[in-house]
Amino acid sequence: MTGTCYSDQMNHAPLLGKEVITDGEPNIPVLYLLIQSQLMLIAGSWEWPVFSERVFCSDVIGLPPQRFEGTTGIIHPDDIEGLKKALEWPDFNGPKDISFRMITSYGEVRLLMGENCCKVENNSPYALYPAGGAVNAKQPENEFVKKKEDEKELKRGCDAFYQLREIIRISERLGNSGSWYIKADTGETWYSDNIFRIHGILPQSLNSHPNTFTSFIHGDEKIIVSEAFDKGYRERVPVHLDFRIITPDGNEKFISQTTHWVHSYTGGEILIGLVRDETAWLNTCQKAENDQNQLKFFEQLLQLNEKHGQTGYWYMNMYTRQTYFSDNYYRIHGLKPQSIPASANTFANYVHPDDREKVLEADTRITNEHVVPEMEYRIIRPDRKLRFVKRTGKLFTYGNELVIAGVIYDVSQQKKYDVRLHQLTSELQLLQEIQNQTDEMAGVSSMLWDADEGGMVRCSDSGCKLFGIKKNIKELTQKELLHIVLPEDRSMFKDNLSAVLEGSEERDIVFRILRVGEVRTLKARFRLIFYEKKKYFAATFQDISEAHVMQQQVHEGLQLNRLLAGNIIDIVFITDVYNNIILWNRTCERMYRLKKEEVTGRNYFDVFPHYRDEETIKRFNRVLKGDFVYEQNQNVFAKEYFNVHMLPLKSDDGVVSGILHILHEVTREMQLHNALNERLHFIERLLDETVDRIMVLDKNYTYTYWNRKAELDYYINKEYTVGKNVLEVFPSLVNHLFYTELKKTFMGETVHLPPAPDVVNKDLVSEIYLVPLLNERREVNSVLWIARDLTREYLAKIEEGKKDLQYKTLVEATPDVITRWNSRMELVFANSAFEKRTHIANERNYGKNSIEMNQPAEIALPWMASLRKVFETGEEVTHYNFLPSPGSGSHFYSRIVPEKDAGGNVVTVLAIARDITELRKAENDVKESKDLLHHQNRIYEYAEATARIGTWVWYPHTNKAHYSDNLFRLFGLVPQSVEPGFDTIIKYIHPDDREKLFKAAAELKEGKEHIAVIYRVNRMDGIQRVFKNMARIIAGDETCVIGTTQDITEIQEQNLSRENANILLQQKRRFASMAAHELKQPITSLKAALELLTTMIESPSGKKPVEHLLQTSRKQVDKLTALIDDLLDVSVLDEGKMKIVKASFNLGEAVDEVVTEIVSADGDRKVTVESNSPVTVLADRIRIQQVLNNFIANAVKYSPEDKCIHIKICRFKNHVKILVCDRGPGIKKEATEHLFEKYFRANNTAGSARGFGLGLYISKEIIKEHGGDIGAKSREGKGSTFWFTLPV
Amino acid sequence: MTILKTNMKNILVFDDDSDILFLYHHILVNAQTQVHTCRHCDDIMEEMQKYSPDLIIMDNSFPDGGGLIAIQKIKADPIFKNIPILFSSANSAIEQIAATAGANAFLGKPFNVNNLRRLVYDLLLYEI
């Protein structure tokens, strides 16, 4: 393209729009040269074939400056490079001659030539009008034109002025400065917009006067600034002020203000001022200074850092205490860089506790003395790693601040190596020490030599000792070594040695050496060791001379023992400390069926793995510790019993070296023992007396016991059942549920079957307990089958059920409308007749009053009035028109009867309404029916009350319930006084038993058919009772549970007494053995005496012995009689049939009689009687004498012969007290409590106590029967006093 | 043994029943035997020292198993351990108790007079 596009639009293009172009004088031709977008004005003596004074040339097609007038074109492409070179572009200054060609916008090529060309500066205010002057100069002188020019000039002047204002405004804003002036003569004041902005307010928002901005000046400087300004103004001198201002939004700004005086065209003085906001600049300066400081400082730090490689550094400003830790400092401490704020003690917590004091001390020195000691300490990193660090530091003076910068480096690795090395060294020493010790202890020694070089043999210390070489000669030649070996073994030794040297792995040999004249047997092991590419020959030696001899001795001893042990009939074997069997006698072989060869040397528990239980192992260990173990009646084999002895075998020095096991067969003894136990079986007879049917089955389901009650109830004799299988006796049982339960019992479960028709005799109802009896191995041996007869109770219950049904049927079947209303006039009960009349289900009417039932007001209101009347008066009311009946008039005759609670308050009313016509037709029937209802009701209630049974219905899905009246009474509540339901009664149930009931209810809900729960009740009136709930699910439209609640407190008490029977049984068993002994004793004497008498009759030898023997016999018979009397008394007492025949008698005389009797039998005894007045009592004389006799006999029995017995009779107002005192040894305190218990005998006395221990028990019962008291007090060593009282 | 042998045999009887002691005395005493009786065995060793018996008859019916302990005491004594002891009791487990105590023979109560005599003479002979 050679043409240049030139348009007006392009004239305003932004490229050169702002360029200010000027030339010195208008007529000098100027070349505008635009090369590479840079404009240069070149003046000089130009010769160009164009008419214009100005030529614009560009390298590519470019735009000339604004208002350019002249020739435009482009530089000839061929000349661009040459021109550029000539101008030394872009640094051309001149002067120089230039020539080049151009292509004008008209497409002509012109040559331009210039001499002494120079660059012209283009910064000039006139530059806005660069061509103006030039053009004007060219304009012809013309008046019209001149005028026009003047107008133009004015316009230009105005334009210039505004443009100037604009420029100033912009430059002020950019430069954050402002200007103002005050005309001194007129006082006219002007502030530029930006001054307002600097002061933080809107431009021209305040009136301008000299003091407009005085109030903004900072308070501290206001006076000084004002004075300085005033002074400058007065004296007409310029002022430069730097001060601070506070803007309305609270910012502090630094202001610099310069003023100077000028004169206006009219000569007036004008003070102009330039205000500059220096804040930003000052801040920048400050920041720059800080940055520089920081930079310099970091340089120093980095230098330090470089020196120490991988280290962390820190610094602390000593004045501000500002502390900084480098990232690496944190990393050394195992923390994320700058994760915690830096302060002097940031890392104090990571210092190892032992070093903390040291570090703290150093820190204190840093802050107080400005000294940084070089130190090493340990830190514990958050990951629990221990590191060793070294910290150094140095004090810098930085500017006018004191700074400590320091370095921390991790020396753990180095430290670790040190420690490891130390450990290894000490380990090595330890190992060497251990080696020497073990060598010495084991009598083992070693030697070593370099096999390749065949050098010297090195012996260990003990080796030297073993071979009898001097200790300091640690090396000897092979030849010398061979010399030590006994000549006989030498060749063998040599052979083995060379074999090893030639490559055999290792050799064990036994050889002898000659050492200081004695022959020692040595055991040696040769082997080659390869170590660091060298071959060493190593040998270990052990002196076995002693062991050799010992082995010989032991062998002999063992032979002897074996011989002995083999002939013992007990099982005898020995195990060593490792439980290896080392001796096994012939009986063992026979009993265990294991040959000696099979077991010896093997571990006991390997041979008998089934004995390997914890207890056995514990027992073994106990014996190995030196204890003896003796266990009786161990069942080692299936049928044999053994007494097991385990004895520790001790060596001479007392160390246990084995266990001697002796198993002594006691099978026969055991059998004997069992036979003896069978004698106790007579006690079983006692069981016959119980009211329950008791049967026992052995594990084969064979009857072993069948008591009398069972015989009676099942009409089957014992002989028929005992020894027979249960299915043999009752074949039908196999399909019975009971049989499954029985099987369960044999699995160890105790089964209780609730009352039901008896499995054997269907006529009976019984509750069955099946109790497993365990043998000593905890296996079920037999089953106790207890059937408790409940027939009577059950029949009673059935009867009640029938009554209940009758009553209900009656209520439902009657044509009368029977309703019950509560005090809120709401219906609580209605029979089916009511339903028939209302045609609404009764349930929907419950809880509503008559109005709510939508009955007509004329019927409902009088009805409710009548009800209210009954509630108020408590008297019966007759009422008509109870229910609306379509078609006919009043049909109903109702009686409203109050139902009162115990306090006489009306709780509910019962309304019985009857169709009046029906009534009249059969008035007699009504009366009868009413009577019957009443009667039945009474019967029902009576039955419930008598049986202490309440009945209830519960609908599990709606949780509604209905309780019978008696149920409420059982809980001590007024019948129907509260809403029936679980929630109502639960508070009366013993807290411990509530869970039981909830569980039972849940079970019923889940579908269990029937339940029976026994629980305790704290009645409302505070009485505690035991109830039993029996319930059953009745499936129907709505599943309901019907149940009975029975007060079984008394029955329960009977149950408890049955539990006591067990205790009683034991008591009886003890009593049986005692009785046997006590009865045998007099019989022994009696029998012997009689035998002697018999022999004496054959050969009489004198009168004296016969008399004595007879006397003895009589005494023994008396004793027996007394014992039997006691027994009889007790049995009478047990049955509660003791008869007291009361008669008046003198107590003193009765006492005397007893005393006389006792004194006559035992002449040495002294008994004194003391009485304050003669007393006559109404009592059974013989019984009271029996009591006295017991007391005195006891006193005689338990006190020494020389002590007298004292009897006191004390008369009181209402009773008489008889005391029997002795001065015997007394009774222990703990025994005193039991004195009056059955079978109790205080056995602490030295003298012999005879009797059954029944005397005091009987005495107590007798006195109790008389309504008196009985007791004893005693002090050990002082004597006892027994007393009783009788009412007078 | 350090016991002085004489022709007379000493029998020491322990029983808590004086009637039975009387009968023992009556049955066993004759020209060759002397019978000493004792109603308790609390200081049995003193009694032993006093009479140095050739036979002891011990009843079981002392409180707290006194008879059994007494026998064990005698049998543990180095001087008296060889003196035969006849154990008498009304207990049905007499055989076992006698074995446990270490008695040489036992006699169940009530006994036959001739049986007693035979046992006593057997035991005395055995000692000789």
Interface residues (C-beta under 8 A of the other chain):
Chain A: L672 H673 L676 R679 S1073 A1076 H1077 K1080 Q1081 I1083 T1084 S1085 L1086 K1087 A1088 A1089 E1091 L1092 T1095 P1105 H1108 L1109 T1112 K1115 Q1116 N1243 T1245 A1246 S1248 A1249
Chain B: D16 D17 D19 I20 F22 L23 H26 I27 R39 H40 D42 S61 F62 P63 D64 A90 N91 S92 A93 E95 Q96 K109 P110 F111 N112 V113
